[in-house]
Amino acid sequence: MALLYFMERDAHYRVYFYISCYLSMVMAGVAMVWPSPLTAWFSSKNSEVPMTQDEVSWMVSIGPIGAGLSSIPSGMLADRYGRKPVLLFTGLLSTICWALIVSTRTKWTLYGAQVLGGVVVGGLVCVAPIYLSEISPPDIRGAIVGQLSTMSFVGQLIVYAVGPHLTYSHYIWVCFSIPLLFLLTFLMAPESPYYLMSKGKEQEAKESMLKLRGTDYLMEVETSYFELRSNQDIQPEKSLWETLNQDGYVKHLICLVILSGVSQMDGNATVSVYGEEFIGGQWVILAMGIVFVVTSFFASFLTDPFGRRPLLVSSLIGSAVSTSLLAAYFVTLKDGLLYSGMFGFCIISSIGINPIILTLPSELFPTRLRALANGLTQLVASVVAFITLKMFVPINAVWGIEGNFIIYTVVSLIGAVSATLLPETAKTTISSS
């Protein structure tokens, strides 16, 4: 269905807009894991930026602090000034981040650049899913928004593929080129029609929808605008807290917050950053990156026909099985357990938790709560990611590396229980009220 949508007449315009937005998540994927090929090198005698192993662990883990700082403000800014300006600003911040890294050789500059890169990731993960969900047709929204996860893995794959084979300077220049490309392409993208409707700009919303989806979808704008105006005329303006306390939004938010934490503490964060040094080596991690990209691409097409909740629950249970196999590997050192656990985790997490966690906030909440929900869940994910990455090495020292994966197994099972409490949102029209 999604492929047919892009094969329609004048679809090349749509392809351009979607690809330009996807580049933002490639940028985020690179920013999240770029130190991965360098974690051992930074603490070696050949390092251009000498650090101890503890300083390296701080450097790779402080990025989520920046993401946590920017998550809720990014959503608020997106509601006030628009989705597009915030996304463009993250691209500008990303270029500043890479300019700092490429021009200096001190650990303190890297610390600052990592925090700034985290700010970029927090803004992108908060706002890009909102923008893409609001410009996508309801029947294929899951497939389109789910590709944001794929693009994040593409960014990680670029890191795994080129990082070990280039000099430090050349590697950073490759990373630097991605935000520049994003800025050049996204400048032409239109603003979200739903955001324009929320600001009373009916004509601009129609023009945006015409560019994004064609004349067949103009009625959706008119209907949503009519519903929005009717709700404003019939009901008095409600506070944010009053809006949150209706229609089960509080329960949805609690479940979503738990799942956002699980998405970082199920093993995904540490495997992405520490995988090469502690788990499988360069070629295994490169293969893992390829599996993530391929599986995530095809899995996103399953979320609409099969539904969000079944895939989410089964994915988390499968992740628990995979991380338990990895825990068993570090006890027995049998290669079969390593490969089945590692690649099983890549495949099963790509089918559910990774793409769906980006889609759910926009489907569970109306326009007024959407940025808050995305920002809060990203804040929790950032805090959990920081804790998970920072505690990885200390837990290794006390309980062994298998101790980490036992924790990930338990966390995934908790997430599976939380996922059962959410309603099914596949193919529903997102609310503008």
C-alpha positions as CSV (number, residue, x, y, z in Angstrom):
1,M,0.0,0.0,0.0
2,A,2.8,2.4,0.9
3,L,4.7,1.6,-2.3
4,L,1.5,2.3,-4.4
5,Y,1.1,5.6,-2.7
6,F,4.5,6.7,-3.8
7,M,4.0,5.4,-7.3
8,E,1.0,7.7,-8.0
9,R,1.2,10.7,-10.3
10,D,3.3,13.5,-8.9
11,A,4.7,11.2,-6.2
12,H,8.2,12.4,-6.8
13,Y,7.3,15.6,-4.8
14,R,6.2,13.4,-1.9
15,V,9.3,11.2,-2.1
16,Y,11.5,14.3,-1.8
17,F,9.7,15.6,1.3
18,Y,9.8,12.2,3.0
19,I,13.4,11.6,2.2
20,S,14.4,15.0,3.5
21,C,12.7,14.3,6.8
22,Y,14.3,10.8,6.9
23,L,17.8,12.4,6.7
24,S,17.1,14.0,10.1
25,M,17.1,10.5,11.6
26,V,20.2,9.4,9.7
27,M,21.8,12.5,11.4
28,A,20.4,11.3,14.8
29,G,21.7,7.8,14.3
30,V,25.2,9.0,13.6
31,A,25.2,11.3,16.5
32,M,24.0,8.6,18.9
33,V,26.8,6.0,18.1
34,W,29.6,7.8,16.4
35,P,32.1,7.0,19.3
36,S,31.4,3.3,18.9
37,P,34.4,2.4,16.6
38,L,36.6,4.6,18.7
39,T,35.9,3.5,22.3
40,A,39.1,1.4,22.6
41,W,41.1,3.8,20.4
42,F,40.4,6.8,22.7
43,S,42.0,5.1,25.7
44,S,45.0,3.8,23.7
45,K,48.5,5.3,23.3
46,N,47.7,6.2,19.6
47,S,44.7,8.3,20.5
48,E,44.6,11.9,19.2
49,V,42.3,12.7,22.1
50,P,43.9,10.8,25.1
51,M,41.3,9.6,27.7
52,T,41.1,6.9,30.4
53,Q,38.5,4.2,30.1
54,D,36.4,5.9,32.7
55,E,36.6,9.2,30.8
56,V,35.5,7.4,27.6
57,S,32.5,5.9,29.4
58,W,31.5,9.4,30.5
59,M,32.0,10.7,27.0
60,V,29.7,8.1,25.4
61,S,27.1,8.3,28.1
62,I,26.5,12.1,28.5
63,G,24.9,12.5,25.1
64,P,21.5,11.4,26.5
65,I,21.8,14.2,29.1
66,G,21.5,16.7,26.2
67,A,18.7,14.8,24.7
68,G,16.8,14.9,28.0
69,L,17.4,18.7,28.3
70,S,16.0,19.3,24.8
71,S,13.1,16.9,24.7
72,I,10.2,18.8,26.3
73,P,11.4,22.3,25.2
74,S,11.6,21.0,21.6
75,G,8.0,19.9,21.8
76,M,6.9,23.2,23.2
77,L,8.8,25.1,20.5
78,A,7.3,22.9,17.8
79,D,3.8,23.7,19.1
80,R,4.5,27.4,19.2
81,Y,6.7,28.0,16.1
82,G,6.0,24.9,14.0
83,R,7.5,21.5,13.3
84,K,9.7,22.6,10.4
85,P,11.6,25.5,12.1
86,V,12.5,23.3,15.1
87,L,13.8,20.5,12.7
88,L,15.9,23.0,10.8
89,F,17.3,24.4,14.0
90,T,18.4,20.9,15.1
91,G,20.3,20.6,11.8
92,L,22.0,23.9,12.5
93,L,23.0,22.7,16.0
94,S,24.3,19.5,14.5
95,T,26.7,21.3,12.1
96,I,28.0,23.3,15.1
97,C,28.5,20.1,17.0
98,W,30.6,18.5,14.2
99,A,32.5,21.7,13.6
100,L,33.6,21.5,17.3
101,I,34.7,17.9,17.0
102,V,36.6,18.3,13.7
103,S,38.5,21.4,14.8
104,T,39.7,20.5,18.3
105,R,41.4,17.6,20.1
106,T,40.5,17.9,23.8
107,K,38.3,15.7,25.8
108,W,36.4,18.6,27.3
109,T,35.4,19.8,23.8
110,L,34.2,16.2,23.0
111,Y,32.1,16.3,26.2
112,G,30.5,19.5,25.2
113,A,30.0,18.3,21.6
114,Q,28.4,15.1,22.9
115,V,25.9,17.1,25.1
116,L,25.1,19.3,22.1
117,G,24.7,16.3,19.9
118,G,22.3,14.9,22.5
119,V,20.3,18.1,22.3
120,V,20.0,17.5,18.5
121,V,18.9,13.9,19.0
122,G,16.4,14.8,21.6
123,G,14.8,17.5,19.4
124,L,14.7,15.2,16.4
125,V,13.3,12.2,18.1
126,C,10.6,14.4,19.7
127,V,9.6,16.4,16.6
128,A,10.4,14.3,13.5
129,P,7.8,11.6,14.3
130,I,5.2,14.2,15.0
131,Y,5.9,16.0,11.7
132,L,5.9,12.7,9.7
133,S,2.8,11.3,11.3
134,E,0.9,14.5,10.5
135,I,1.9,14.5,6.8
136,S,1.2,10.7,6.3
137,P,-2.1,9.1,5.2
138,P,-3.7,7.1,8.1
139,D,-3.7,3.7,6.4
140,I,0.1,3.7,5.8
141,R,1.2,6.0,8.7
142,G,2.8,3.1,10.5
143,A,4.9,2.1,7.5
144,I,6.1,5.7,6.8
145,V,6.8,6.8,10.4
146,G,8.4,3.4,11.1
147,Q,11.0,4.1,8.5
148,L,12.4,6.8,10.9
149,S,13.7,3.9,13.0
150,T,15.2,2.4,9.8
151,M,16.9,5.7,9.0
152,S,18.4,5.9,12.5
153,F,19.9,2.4,11.9
154,V,21.2,3.6,8.5
155,G,23.1,6.3,10.4
156,Q,24.5,3.7,12.8
157,L,25.5,1.5,9.8
158,I,27.4,4.4,8.3
159,V,29.3,4.6,11.6
160,Y,30.1,0.9,11.7
161,A,31.0,0.8,8.0
162,V,33.4,3.7,7.7
163,G,34.6,4.5,11.3
164,P,37.1,1.6,11.6
165,H,38.6,2.3,8.1
166,L,39.2,6.1,8.1
167,T,41.5,8.4,10.0
168,Y,39.9,10.2,12.8
169,S,39.7,13.5,10.8
170,H,38.2,11.9,7.7
171,Y,35.7,10.0,9.7
172,I,34.4,13.1,11.4
173,W,34.1,14.9,8.0
174,V,31.9,12.1,6.8
175,C,29.7,12.6,9.9
176,F,29.8,16.4,9.3
177,S,28.4,16.0,5.8
178,I,25.1,14.5,6.9
179,P,23.6,17.5,8.7
180,L,24.7,19.8,5.9
181,L,22.8,17.5,3.4
182,F,19.7,17.6,5.7
183,L,19.7,21.4,5.9
184,L,19.9,21.7,2.1
185,T,17.1,19.3,1.4
186,F,14.6,20.1,4.2
187,L,14.5,23.8,3.4
188,M,12.0,23.1,0.7
189,A,9.7,21.0,2.9
190,P,6.2,22.4,3.8
191,E,5.0,22.9,7.3
192,S,2.7,20.2,8.8
193,P,-0.9,20.9,7.8
194,Y,-2.2,19.8,11.2
195,Y,0.1,22.4,12.9
196,L,-1.2,25.1,10.5
197,M,-4.8,24.1,11.3
198,S,-4.2,24.3,15.0
199,K,-3.1,27.9,14.4
200,G,-6.2,28.7,12.4
201,K,-4.4,28.9,9.1
202,E,-6.9,27.0,7.0
203,Q,-5.7,28.1,3.6
204,E,-2.0,27.4,4.3
205,A,-3.0,24.0,5.7
206,K,-4.7,23.2,2.4
207,E,-1.7,24.3,0.4
208,S,0.6,22.2,2.5
209,M,-1.7,19.1,2.2
210,L,-1.9,19.7,-1.6
211,K,1.9,19.5,-1.8
212,L,2.2,16.5,0.5
213,R,-0.7,14.3,-0.5
214,G,-2.5,15.8,-3.5
215,T,-6.1,16.8,-4.0
216,D,-7.6,13.5,-2.8
217,Y,-6.7,14.4,0.8
218,L,-7.9,18.0,1.0
219,M,-11.2,16.8,2.5
220,E,-9.2,15.5,5.5
221,V,-8.0,19.0,6.2
222,E,-11.4,20.5,5.9
223,T,-13.0,17.9,8.2
224,S,-10.3,18.2,10.8
225,Y,-10.5,22.0,10.7
226,F,-14.3,21.9,11.1
227,E,-14.0,19.5,14.1
228,L,-11.4,21.7,15.7
229,R,-13.5,24.9,15.3
230,S,-16.6,23.1,16.6
231,N,-14.8,21.9,19.7
232,Q,-13.6,25.4,20.3
233,D,-17.1,26.9,19.9
234,I,-18.9,24.2,22.0
235,Q,-16.5,23.7,24.8
236,P,-14.6,26.3,26.8
237,E,-10.8,26.2,26.6
238,K,-9.4,23.5,28.8
239,S,-6.1,23.6,30.7
240,L,-3.4,21.2,29.7
241,W,-4.0,19.2,32.9
242,E,-7.7,19.0,32.2
243,T,-7.1,17.8,28.7
244,L,-4.7,15.2,30.0
245,N,-7.2,13.9,32.5
246,Q,-9.8,12.9,29.9
247,D,-10.2,9.8,27.6
248,G,-7.6,7.7,29.5
249,Y,-4.6,9.9,28.4
250,V,-2.9,9.6,31.8
251,K,-2.9,5.8,31.6
252,H,-1.6,6.0,28.0
253,L,1.2,8.4,29.0
254,I,2.3,6.2,31.9
255,C,2.5,3.1,29.7
256,L,4.3,5.1,27.0
257,V,6.8,6.4,29.5
258,I,7.6,2.9,30.7
259,L,8.0,1.7,27.1
260,S,10.3,4.6,26.3
261,G,12.5,3.6,29.1
262,V,12.4,0.0,28.1
263,S,13.4,0.9,24.6
264,Q,16.8,2.1,25.9
265,M,17.2,-0.5,28.7
266,D,16.4,-3.6,26.7
267,G,20.0,-3.7,25.4
268,N,19.6,-1.6,22.4
269,A,21.7,1.4,23.7
270,T,24.7,-0.6,25.0
271,V,24.8,-3.0,22.0
272,S,24.9,0.0,19.6
273,V,27.7,1.8,21.5
274,Y,29.8,-0.9,23.2
275,G,29.1,-3.8,20.8
276,E,32.4,-3.6,18.9
277,E,34.6,-3.4,22.0
278,F,32.9,-5.8,24.4
279,I,30.6,-8.1,22.4
280,G,31.2,-9.1,18.9
281,G,34.1,-7.2,17.3
282,Q,34.1,-5.1,14.1
283,W,32.6,-7.5,11.6
284,V,29.9,-8.9,13.8
285,I,28.8,-5.3,14.7
286,L,28.8,-4.4,11.0
287,A,26.6,-7.4,10.2
288,M,24.4,-6.4,13.1
289,G,24.0,-3.0,11.6
290,I,23.0,-4.4,8.3
291,V,20.4,-6.7,9.9
292,F,19.0,-3.8,11.8
293,V,18.5,-1.7,8.6
294,V,17.1,-4.5,6.5
295,T,14.7,-5.9,9.2
296,S,13.6,-2.5,10.3
297,F,12.8,-1.5,6.7
298,F,10.5,-4.5,6.0
299,A,9.1,-4.6,9.6
300,S,7.6,-1.1,9.3
301,F,5.2,-2.5,6.7
302,L,3.8,-4.9,9.2
303,T,2.7,-2.4,11.8
304,D,-0.4,-1.3,9.8
305,P,-1.8,-4.7,8.8
306,F,-0.9,-6.6,12.0
307,G,-1.5,-3.7,14.5
308,R,0.8,-1.9,16.9
309,R,0.0,-3.8,20.1
310,P,0.5,-7.4,19.0
311,L,3.9,-6.6,17.4
312,L,5.0,-4.5,20.4
313,V,4.2,-7.3,22.9
314,S,5.7,-10.1,20.8
315,S,8.8,-7.9,20.1
316,L,9.5,-7.3,23.7
317,I,9.1,-11.0,24.6
318,G,11.4,-11.9,21.8
319,S,13.9,-9.3,23.0
320,A,13.9,-10.9,26.4
321,V,14.6,-14.3,24.9
322,S,17.4,-12.9,22.8
323,T,19.1,-11.1,25.7
324,S,18.8,-14.2,27.9
325,L,20.7,-16.1,25.2
326,L,23.4,-13.4,25.2
327,A,23.7,-13.7,29.0
328,A,24.1,-17.5,28.6
329,Y,26.8,-16.9,26.0
330,F,28.9,-14.8,28.3
331,V,28.7,-17.6,30.8
332,T,29.4,-20.6,28.4
333,L,31.2,-18.7,25.6
334,K,29.5,-20.8,23.0
335,D,29.4,-19.0,19.7
336,G,26.0,-20.3,18.7
337,L,24.4,-18.5,21.7
338,L,26.2,-15.2,20.7
339,Y,25.0,-15.3,17.1
340,S,21.4,-16.4,17.8
341,G,21.1,-13.9,20.6
342,M,22.7,-11.0,18.8
343,F,20.9,-11.4,15.5
344,G,17.7,-12.5,17.1
345,F,17.7,-9.3,19.1
346,C,18.4,-7.2,16.0
347,I,15.5,-8.8,14.1
348,I,12.8,-9.0,16.8
349,S,13.4,-5.5,18.3
350,S,13.2,-4.0,14.8
351,I,9.8,-5.6,14.3
352,G,8.1,-3.9,17.3
353,I,9.6,-1.6,19.9
354,N,12.0,0.4,17.7
355,P,9.6,1.6,15.0
356,I,6.4,1.6,17.1
357,I,7.7,3.7,20.0
358,L,8.1,6.6,17.5
359,T,4.6,6.3,16.1
360,L,2.5,5.8,19.3
361,P,2.7,9.4,20.8
362,S,1.2,11.0,17.7
363,E,-1.6,8.4,17.6
364,L,-2.5,8.2,21.3
365,F,-2.8,11.9,21.9
366,P,-4.5,15.0,20.3
367,T,-2.4,17.8,18.8
368,R,-2.4,19.7,22.1
369,L,-0.8,16.8,24.1
370,R,1.3,15.4,21.3
371,A,4.4,17.4,21.8
372,L,4.2,17.0,25.6
373,A,3.9,13.2,25.3
374,N,6.7,13.0,22.8
375,G,8.9,15.3,24.9
376,L,8.2,13.5,28.2
377,T,8.8,10.0,26.7
378,Q,12.1,11.2,25.1
379,L,13.1,12.8,28.5
380,V,12.6,9.4,30.2
381,A,14.4,7.6,27.4
382,S,17.3,9.9,27.7
383,V,17.7,9.5,31.4
384,V,17.5,5.7,31.1
385,A,19.9,5.7,28.2
386,F,22.4,7.7,30.3
387,I,22.1,5.4,33.3
388,T,22.3,2.3,31.1
389,L,25.4,3.4,29.2
390,K,27.2,4.8,32.3
391,M,26.5,1.6,34.4
392,F,27.5,-0.8,31.7
393,V,31.3,-0.9,32.6
394,P,30.8,-0.9,36.4
395,I,28.3,-3.7,36.2
396,N,30.7,-5.7,34.0
397,A,33.3,-5.3,36.7
398,V,31.0,-6.4,39.6
399,W,28.7,-9.0,38.0
400,G,30.3,-9.7,34.7
401,I,28.9,-8.7,31.3
402,E,26.1,-11.3,31.6
403,G,24.7,-9.3,34.6
404,N,23.8,-6.5,32.2
405,F,21.9,-8.8,29.9
406,I,20.0,-10.4,32.7
407,I,18.8,-6.9,33.6
408,Y,17.8,-6.3,30.0
409,T,15.8,-9.5,30.0
410,V,13.8,-8.5,33.0
411,V,13.2,-5.0,31.7
412,S,11.9,-6.3,28.3
413,L,9.3,-8.5,30.1
414,I,8.1,-5.5,32.2
415,G,7.7,-3.6,28.9
416,A,5.6,-6.4,27.4
417,V,3.2,-6.2,30.3
418,S,2.9,-2.4,29.9
419,A,2.3,-2.8,26.1
420,T,-0.8,-4.9,26.8
421,L,-2.5,-2.0,28.5
422,L,-2.4,0.3,25.4
423,P,-5.2,0.5,22.9
424,E,-4.7,-0.5,19.3
425,T,-4.1,2.6,17.1
426,A,-3.4,1.2,13.7
427,K,-5.1,3.0,10.8
428,T,-6.8,5.5,13.1
429,T,-7.0,9.2,12.0
430,I,-4.9,11.3,14.3
431,S,-6.8,13.9,16.3
432,S,-6.4,17.6,15.8
433,S,-8.5,18.6,18.7
